[in-house]
Amino acid sequence: MYDISIVVGTKNEQNYIENTLKHLSLSMDEAKKLNINTELIIIDSSDDNTPNIARNFTEKIYRLPLRGVSKARNYGAKMSKGRILVFMDADTITQKNTLIDIFNIFRDDSVISVIAYVLPISYRELSSSAKIFYTIDKMFIRACGIMPFLIRFYNRGDIVAIRKTVFDIIGGFNESLYMMEITELLVNASNYGRIKVLSKPVFESSRRLKKWGIIKSYKIWWENYFTFYLLKHLHQAEYEVIR
């Protein structure tokens, strides 16, 4: 049994996965110093060099040809042996003490999930509107820890942690959803306890925001919020893959 199982779903992430796992390994090493036992699980459906790169960091690499991030996360949870599940995107960069901070928050038995606000790895290539986006996003996510109803509009999949017992009770991720699966998971989990926000950020490549821009990003998400909550289905037929 581990204290924390980290699950990363990958599909053709050879340009990002090494940097992600380097930083994650540092965080795992820091946790080990405090006797926090961790395991890293990769659920891969790539046809590039991603799994070969990942093997430098873990032996727990499982092939899953089925498409879908929710399927990958659920399969990773099935293969895990940790009391706390941490789901991460393949381009998420953790800080040295991220796993320690997550573990310490879960010392409070009333906490069932931990989320984080996200900042860009670099601001240099971002437009002014994108920089504003991150400022607003940070304020919103921090507010989620104070006003739980805001979780209904939280959609960050960069990193989310949840107790394995609660994850199993609510049935994991909805595999029929290609987006808002994090939102639904957290809304369901909130019936069993509190959701807390890390005091320090994690970082991301900003690849989707760079391609979509702030207007398209907000438009797509609010269209899907509207149809999901009022019409019980997603607005889009599929979620654009961006590498």
Buried (B, 14 or more C-beta within 10 A) or exposed (E): EBBBBBBBBBBBBBBBBBBBBEBBBBBBEBBEEEEBBBBBBBBBBBEBBBBEBBEEBBEBBBEBEEEBBBBBBBBBBEBBEBBBBBBBBBBBBBBBBBBBBBBEBBEEEEBBBBBBBBBBBEEEEBEEEBEEBBEEBBEBBBEBBEEEEBBBBBBBBBBBBBBBEBBEBBEBBBBEBBBBBBBBBBBBBBEBBBBBBBEEBBBBBBEBBBEBBBEEBEEBBEEBBEBBEEEEEBBEEEBEEEE
